[in-house]
Amino acid sequence: MLFLNQESGQGLVEYALVLVLVAIVVIAILTLLGPQIGQVFSNVINGLGGNQSGA
């Protein structure tokens, strides 16, 4: 009976591990594809006739 209360903590740790794994995957994808995504947005801005000075 003493071990029943520890199962909820185990579930919380499993959810935390899944969350960390998802965060690592997202960071890796953004690191690899970030410059390409930025280039796409630059192309869209230039295609619309906008400038990149931010003004």
LUMVEXLO-835666 format. One record per atom (N, C-alpha, C, O): x, y, z; chain; residue in one letter; atom name; residue number from 1. Coordinates in Angstrom, 2 decimals. Each point is the difference from the previous one (the first is absolute). Example, Ala and Ser with C-alpha at 12.3 -4.5 7.8 and 13.67 -1.06 7.14 Angstrom:
BEGIN
r x:13.19 y:-5.69 z:7.80 chain:A res:A atom:N n:1
r x:-0.89 y:1.19 z:0.00 chain:A res:A atom:CA n:1
r x:0.90 y:1.20 z:0.00 chain:A res:A atom:C n:1
r x:1.04 y:-0.02 z:0.66 chain:A res:A atom:O n:1
r x:-1.39 y:1.07 z:-1.38 chain:A res:S atom:N n:2
r x:0.82 y:1.19 z:0.06 chain:A res:S atom:CA n:2
r x:-0.77 y:1.09 z:0.73 chain:A res:S atom:C n:2
r x:0.51 y:1.11 z:0.17 chain:A res:S atom:O n:2
//
This chain:
BEGIN
r x:0.82 y:-1.19 z:0.00 chain:A res:M atom:N n:1
r x:-0.82 y:1.19 z:0.00 chain:A res:M atom:CA n:1
r x:0.87 y:1.26 z:0.00 chain:A res:M atom:C n:1
r x:-0.47 y:1.07 z:-0.41 chain:A res:M atom:O n:1
r x:1.69 y:-1.17 z:0.85 chain:A res:L atom:N n:2
r x:0.85 y:1.18 z:0.06 chain:A res:L atom:CA n:2
r x:0.43 y:0.46 z:-1.40 chain:A res:L atom:C n:2
r x:0.37 y:1.16 z:-0.17 chain:A res:L atom:O n:2
r x:-0.41 y:-2.06 z:-0.82 chain:A res:F atom:N n:3
r x:0.49 y:0.34 z:-1.33 chain:A res:F atom:CA n:3
r x:-1.09 y:0.58 z:-0.89 chain:A res:F atom:C n:3
r x:0.32 y:0.44 z:-1.10 chain:A res:F atom:O n:3
r x:-1.57 y:-0.41 z:1.51 chain:A res:L atom:N n:4
r x:-1.08 y:0.50 z:-0.84 chain:A res:L atom:CA n:4
r x:0.13 y:1.49 z:-0.27 chain:A res:L atom:C n:4
r x:-0.29 y:0.44 z:-1.11 chain:A res:L atom:O n:4
r x:0.72 y:0.34 z:2.06 chain:A res:N atom:N n:5
r x:0.11 y:1.44 z:-0.18 chain:A res:N atom:CA n:5
r x:1.12 y:0.40 z:-0.95 chain:A res:N atom:C n:5
r x:-0.02 y:1.11 z:-0.53 chain:A res:N atom:O n:5
r x:0.98 y:-1.98 z:0.31 chain:A res:Q atom:N n:6
r x:1.13 y:0.34 z:-0.85 chain:A res:Q atom:CA n:6
r x:-0.33 y:-0.11 z:-1.48 chain:A res:Q atom:C n:6
r x:0.75 y:0.52 z:-0.83 chain:A res:Q atom:O n:6
r x:-1.85 y:-1.18 z:0.47 chain:A res:E atom:N n:7
r x:-0.34 y:-0.17 z:-1.41 chain:A res:E atom:CA n:7
r x:-0.39 y:1.32 z:-0.64 chain:A res:E atom:C n:7
r x:0.30 y:0.21 z:-1.18 chain:A res:E atom:O n:7
r x:-0.93 y:0.68 z:1.89 chain:A res:S atom:N n:8
r x:-0.37 y:1.29 z:-0.59 chain:A res:S atom:CA n:8
r x:1.25 y:0.82 z:-0.29 chain:A res:S atom:C n:8
r x:0.05 y:0.71 z:-1.00 chain:A res:S atom:O n:8
r x:0.95 y:-0.79 z:1.86 chain:A res:G atom:N n:9
r x:1.26 y:0.68 z:-0.26 chain:A res:G atom:CA n:9
r x:0.71 y:-0.57 z:-1.20 chain:A res:G atom:C n:9
r x:0.64 y:0.73 z:-0.75 chain:A res:G atom:O n:9
r x:-0.75 y:-2.03 z:0.55 chain:A res:Q atom:N n:10
r x:0.62 y:-0.64 z:-1.16 chain:A res:Q atom:CA n:10
r x:-0.66 y:0.50 z:-1.27 chain:A res:Q atom:C n:10
r x:0.69 y:0.27 z:-0.98 chain:A res:Q atom:O n:10
r x:-2.01 y:-0.15 z:0.97 chain:A res:G atom:N n:11
r x:-0.70 y:0.51 z:-1.18 chain:A res:G atom:CA n:11
r x:0.41 y:1.43 z:-0.31 chain:A res:G atom:C n:11
r x:0.15 y:0.37 z:-1.16 chain:A res:G atom:O n:11
r x:0.03 y:0.44 z:2.20 chain:A res:L atom:N n:12
r x:0.43 y:1.38 z:-0.19 chain:A res:L atom:CA n:12
r x:1.39 y:0.06 z:-0.61 chain:A res:L atom:C n:12
r x:0.27 y:0.83 z:-0.88 chain:A res:L atom:O n:12
r x:0.61 y:-1.69 z:1.33 chain:A res:V atom:N n:13
r x:1.36 y:-0.05 z:-0.55 chain:A res:V atom:CA n:13
r x:-0.03 y:-0.43 z:-1.46 chain:A res:V atom:C n:13
r x:0.75 y:0.53 z:-0.82 chain:A res:V atom:O n:13
r x:-1.62 y:-1.47 z:0.48 chain:A res:E atom:N n:14
r x:-0.10 y:-0.45 z:-1.39 chain:A res:E atom:CA n:14
r x:-0.50 y:1.13 z:-0.90 chain:A res:E atom:C n:14
r x:0.53 y:0.19 z:-1.09 chain:A res:E atom:O n:14
r x:-1.53 y:0.55 z:1.54 chain:A res:Y atom:N n:15
r x:-0.49 y:1.14 z:-0.77 chain:A res:Y atom:CA n:15
r x:1.09 y:1.05 z:-0.16 chain:A res:Y atom:C n:15
r x:0.13 y:0.59 z:-1.08 chain:A res:Y atom:O n:15
r x:0.63 y:-0.35 z:2.12 chain:A res:A atom:N n:16
r x:1.08 y:0.98 z:-0.07 chain:A res:A atom:CA n:16
r x:1.07 y:-0.44 z:-1.00 chain:A res:A atom:C n:16
r x:0.52 y:0.82 z:-0.76 chain:A res:A atom:O n:16
r x:-0.19 y:-2.10 z:0.74 chain:A res:L atom:N n:17
r x:0.99 y:-0.51 z:-0.94 chain:A res:L atom:CA n:17
r x:-0.49 y:0.14 z:-1.44 chain:A res:L atom:C n:17
r x:0.78 y:0.35 z:-0.89 chain:A res:L atom:O n:17
r x:-2.05 y:-0.63 z:0.65 chain:A res:V atom:N n:18
r x:-0.57 y:0.15 z:-1.34 chain:A res:V atom:CA n:18
r x:0.05 y:1.47 z:-0.41 chain:A res:V atom:C n:18
r x:0.34 y:0.31 z:-1.14 chain:A res:V atom:O n:18
r x:-0.69 y:0.58 z:2.06 chain:A res:L atom:N n:19
r x:0.03 y:1.43 z:-0.29 chain:A res:L atom:CA n:19
r x:1.41 y:0.47 z:-0.34 chain:A res:L atom:C n:19
r x:0.19 y:0.79 z:-0.93 chain:A res:L atom:O n:19
r x:0.79 y:-1.26 z:1.68 chain:A res:V atom:N n:20
r x:1.40 y:0.36 z:-0.28 chain:A res:V atom:CA n:20
r x:0.43 y:-0.54 z:-1.36 chain:A res:V atom:C n:20
r x:0.68 y:0.70 z:-0.75 chain:A res:V atom:O n:20
r x:-1.06 y:-1.92 z:0.43 chain:A res:L atom:N n:21
r x:0.35 y:-0.57 z:-1.29 chain:A res:L atom:CA n:21
r x:-0.61 y:0.80 z:-1.15 chain:A res:L atom:C n:21
r x:0.67 y:0.27 z:-0.99 chain:A res:L atom:O n:21
r x:-1.93 y:0.12 z:1.12 chain:A res:V atom:N n:22
r x:-0.65 y:0.80 z:-1.03 chain:A res:V atom:CA n:22
r x:0.69 y:1.35 z:-0.13 chain:A res:V atom:C n:22
r x:0.21 y:0.48 z:-1.12 chain:A res:V atom:O n:22
r x:0.15 y:0.13 z:2.22 chain:A res:A atom:N n:23
r x:0.69 y:1.29 z:-0.03 chain:A res:A atom:CA n:23
r x:1.35 y:-0.12 z:-0.71 chain:A res:A atom:C n:23
r x:0.36 y:0.88 z:-0.78 chain:A res:A atom:O n:23
r x:0.37 y:-1.94 z:1.04 chain:A res:I atom:N n:24
r x:1.30 y:-0.20 z:-0.65 chain:A res:I atom:CA n:24
r x:-0.17 y:-0.17 z:-1.50 chain:A res:I atom:C n:24
r x:0.78 y:0.54 z:-0.78 chain:A res:I atom:O n:24
r x:-1.80 y:-1.29 z:0.37 chain:A res:V atom:N n:25
r x:-0.25 y:-0.21 z:-1.43 chain:A res:V atom:CA n:25
r x:-0.37 y:1.32 z:-0.67 chain:A res:V atom:C n:25
r x:0.49 y:0.29 z:-1.09 chain:A res:V atom:O n:25
r x:-1.35 y:0.50 z:1.72 chain:A res:V atom:N n:26
r x:-0.40 y:1.28 z:-0.57 chain:A res:V atom:CA n:26
r x:1.19 y:0.94 z:-0.12 chain:A res:V atom:C n:26
r x:0.17 y:0.66 z:-1.03 chain:A res:V atom:O n:26
r x:0.67 y:-0.60 z:2.05 chain:A res:I atom:N n:27
r x:1.19 y:0.86 z:-0.04 chain:A res:I atom:CA n:27
r x:0.94 y:-0.46 z:-1.12 chain:A res:I atom:C n:27
r x:0.55 y:0.83 z:-0.72 chain:A res:I atom:O n:27
r x:-0.38 y:-2.13 z:0.57 chain:A res:A atom:N n:28
r x:0.88 y:-0.51 z:-1.05 chain:A res:A atom:CA n:28
r x:-0.54 y:0.35 z:-1.39 chain:A res:A atom:C n:28
r x:0.76 y:0.40 z:-0.88 chain:A res:A atom:O n:28
r x:-2.06 y:-0.54 z:0.69 chain:A res:I atom:N n:29
r x:-0.60 y:0.32 z:-1.30 chain:A res:I atom:CA n:29
r x:0.14 y:1.48 z:-0.30 chain:A res:I atom:C n:29
r x:0.34 y:0.38 z:-1.12 chain:A res:I atom:O n:29
r x:-0.61 y:0.47 z:2.12 chain:A res:L atom:N n:30
r x:0.12 y:1.44 z:-0.23 chain:A res:L atom:CA n:30
r x:1.45 y:0.41 z:-0.25 chain:A res:L atom:C n:30
r x:0.26 y:0.92 z:-0.77 chain:A res:L atom:O n:30
r x:0.66 y:-1.58 z:1.41 chain:A res:T atom:N n:31
r x:1.41 y:0.30 z:-0.22 chain:A res:T atom:CA n:31
r x:0.42 y:-0.36 z:-1.42 chain:A res:T atom:C n:31
r x:0.75 y:0.74 z:-0.64 chain:A res:T atom:O n:31
r x:-1.23 y:-1.87 z:0.15 chain:A res:L atom:N n:32
r x:0.38 y:-0.44 z:-1.34 chain:A res:L atom:CA n:32
r x:-0.74 y:0.77 z:-1.09 chain:A res:L atom:C n:32
r x:0.60 y:0.33 z:-1.02 chain:A res:L atom:O n:32
r x:-1.87 y:-0.06 z:1.22 chain:A res:L atom:N n:33
r x:-0.82 y:0.62 z:-1.03 chain:A res:L atom:CA n:33
r x:-0.18 y:1.49 z:0.17 chain:A res:L atom:C n:33
r x:-0.60 y:0.65 z:-0.86 chain:A res:L atom:O n:33
r x:1.08 y:-0.08 z:1.95 chain:A res:G atom:N n:34
r x:-0.20 y:1.42 z:0.28 chain:A res:G atom:CA n:34
r x:0.47 y:0.92 z:-1.12 chain:A res:G atom:C n:34
r x:-0.77 y:0.86 z:-0.42 chain:A res:G atom:O n:34
r x:1.99 y:-1.01 z:-0.07 chain:A res:P atom:N n:35
r x:0.45 y:0.89 z:-1.09 chain:A res:P atom:CA n:35
r x:-0.85 y:-0.14 z:-1.27 chain:A res:P atom:C n:35
r x:-0.25 y:0.99 z:-0.68 chain:A res:P atom:O n:35
r x:-0.18 y:-2.19 z:0.38 chain:A res:Q atom:N n:36
r x:-0.83 y:-0.21 z:-1.19 chain:A res:Q atom:CA n:36
r x:-1.37 y:0.65 z:0.16 chain:A res:Q atom:C n:36
r x:-0.53 y:0.57 z:-0.95 chain:A res:Q atom:O n:36
r x:-0.03 y:-0.66 z:2.16 chain:A res:I atom:N n:37
r x:-1.30 y:0.63 z:0.26 chain:A res:I atom:CA n:37
r x:0.14 y:1.51 z:-0.09 chain:A res:I atom:C n:37
r x:-0.87 y:0.68 z:-0.54 chain:A res:I atom:O n:37
r x:1.96 y:-0.14 z:1.06 chain:A res:G atom:N n:38
r x:0.26 y:1.43 z:-0.10 chain:A res:G atom:CA n:38
r x:0.13 y:0.46 z:-1.44 chain:A res:G atom:C n:38
r x:-0.48 y:1.07 z:-0.36 chain:A res:G atom:O n:38
r x:1.11 y:-1.88 z:-0.46 chain:A res:Q atom:N n:39
r x:0.15 y:0.33 z:-1.42 chain:A res:Q atom:CA n:39
r x:-1.35 y:0.01 z:-0.70 chain:A res:Q atom:C n:39
r x:-0.24 y:0.84 z:-0.86 chain:A res:Q atom:O n:39
r x:-0.64 y:-1.76 z:1.22 chain:A res:V atom:N n:40
r x:-1.34 y:-0.03 z:-0.59 chain:A res:V atom:CA n:40
r x:-0.75 y:1.29 z:0.34 chain:A res:V atom:C n:40
r x:-0.62 y:0.59 z:-0.88 chain:A res:V atom:O n:40
r x:0.68 y:-0.16 z:2.13 chain:A res:F atom:N n:41
r x:-0.68 y:1.23 z:0.38 chain:A res:F atom:CA n:41
r x:0.62 y:1.20 z:-0.70 chain:A res:F atom:C n:41
r x:-0.72 y:0.92 z:-0.40 chain:A res:F atom:O n:41
r x:2.04 y:-0.91 z:0.24 chain:A res:S atom:N n:42
r x:0.65 y:1.10 z:-0.73 chain:A res:S atom:CA n:42
r x:-0.46 y:0.04 z:-1.45 chain:A res:S atom:C n:42
r x:-0.24 y:1.07 z:-0.55 chain:A res:S atom:O n:42
r x:0.11 y:-2.24 z:-0.06 chain:A res:N atom:N n:43
r x:-0.47 y:-0.06 z:-1.38 chain:A res:N atom:CA n:43
r x:-1.44 y:0.51 z:-0.11 chain:A res:N atom:C n:43
r x:-0.34 y:0.68 z:-0.97 chain:A res:N atom:O n:43
r x:-0.48 y:-1.00 z:1.94 chain:A res:V atom:N n:44
r x:-1.39 y:0.46 z:-0.02 chain:A res:V atom:CA n:44
r x:-0.04 y:1.51 z:0.13 chain:A res:V atom:C n:44
r x:-0.73 y:0.67 z:-0.73 chain:A res:V atom:O n:44
r x:1.52 y:-0.13 z:1.66 chain:A res:I atom:N n:45
r x:0.03 y:1.46 z:0.20 chain:A res:I atom:CA n:45
r x:0.49 y:0.69 z:-1.25 chain:A res:I atom:C n:45
r x:-0.58 y:1.01 z:-0.42 chain:A res:I atom:O n:45
r x:1.64 y:-1.53 z:-0.19 chain:A res:N atom:N n:46
r x:0.51 y:0.61 z:-1.21 chain:A res:N atom:CA n:46
r x:-0.99 y:-0.12 z:-1.15 chain:A res:N atom:C n:46
r x:-0.13 y:0.91 z:-0.82 chain:A res:N atom:O n:46
r x:-0.57 y:-2.03 z:0.76 chain:A res:G atom:N n:47
r x:-1.01 y:-0.18 z:-1.05 chain:A res:G atom:CA n:47
r x:-1.18 y:0.94 z:0.14 chain:A res:G atom:C n:47
r x:-0.62 y:0.37 z:-1.00 chain:A res:G atom:O n:47
r x:0.31 y:0.02 z:2.21 chain:A res:L atom:N n:48
r x:-1.09 y:0.94 z:0.23 chain:A res:L atom:CA n:48
r x:0.45 y:1.45 z:-0.16 chain:A res:L atom:C n:48
r x:-0.82 y:0.91 z:0.10 chain:A res:L atom:O n:48
r x:2.09 y:-0.70 z:-0.34 chain:A res:G atom:N n:49
r x:0.52 y:1.35 z:-0.20 chain:A res:G atom:CA n:49
r x:0.35 y:0.71 z:1.30 chain:A res:G atom:C n:49
r x:0.22 y:1.21 z:0.00 chain:A res:G atom:O n:49
r x:-0.17 y:-1.93 z:1.09 chain:A res:G atom:N n:50
r x:0.36 y:0.61 z:1.27 chain:A res:G atom:CA n:50
r x:1.49 y:0.11 z:0.15 chain:A res:G atom:C n:50
r x:0.77 y:-0.56 z:-0.78 chain:A res:G atom:O n:50
r x:-0.35 y:1.28 z:1.82 chain:A res:N atom:N n:51
r x:1.42 y:0.10 z:0.29 chain:A res:N atom:CA n:51
r x:0.30 y:-0.77 z:1.29 chain:A res:N atom:C n:51
r x:-0.91 y:-0.32 z:0.76 chain:A res:N atom:O n:51
r x:2.16 y:0.04 z:-0.54 chain:A res:Q atom:N n:52
r x:0.40 y:-0.77 z:1.17 chain:A res:Q atom:CA n:52
r x:0.57 y:0.88 z:1.10 chain:A res:Q atom:C n:52
r x:0.57 y:-0.52 z:0.96 chain:A res:Q atom:O n:52
r x:-0.71 y:1.84 z:-1.07 chain:A res:S atom:N n:53
r x:0.57 y:0.88 z:1.01 chain:A res:S atom:CA n:53
r x:-0.86 y:0.04 z:1.25 chain:A res:S atom:C n:53
r x:0.46 y:0.48 z:1.04 chain:A res:S atom:O n:53
r x:-1.68 y:-0.96 z:-1.11 chain:A res:G atom:N n:54
r x:-0.88 y:-0.01 z:1.16 chain:A res:G atom:CA n:54
r x:-0.73 y:1.31 z:0.21 chain:A res:G atom:C n:54
r x:-0.75 y:0.13 z:0.97 chain:A res:G atom:O n:54
r x:0.94 y:0.82 z:-1.86 chain:A res:A atom:N n:55
r x:-0.69 y:1.29 z:0.14 chain:A res:A atom:CA n:55
r x:-1.23 y:0.08 z:-0.87 chain:A res:A atom:C n:55
r x:-0.70 y:1.01 z:0.00 chain:A res:A atom:O n:55
//
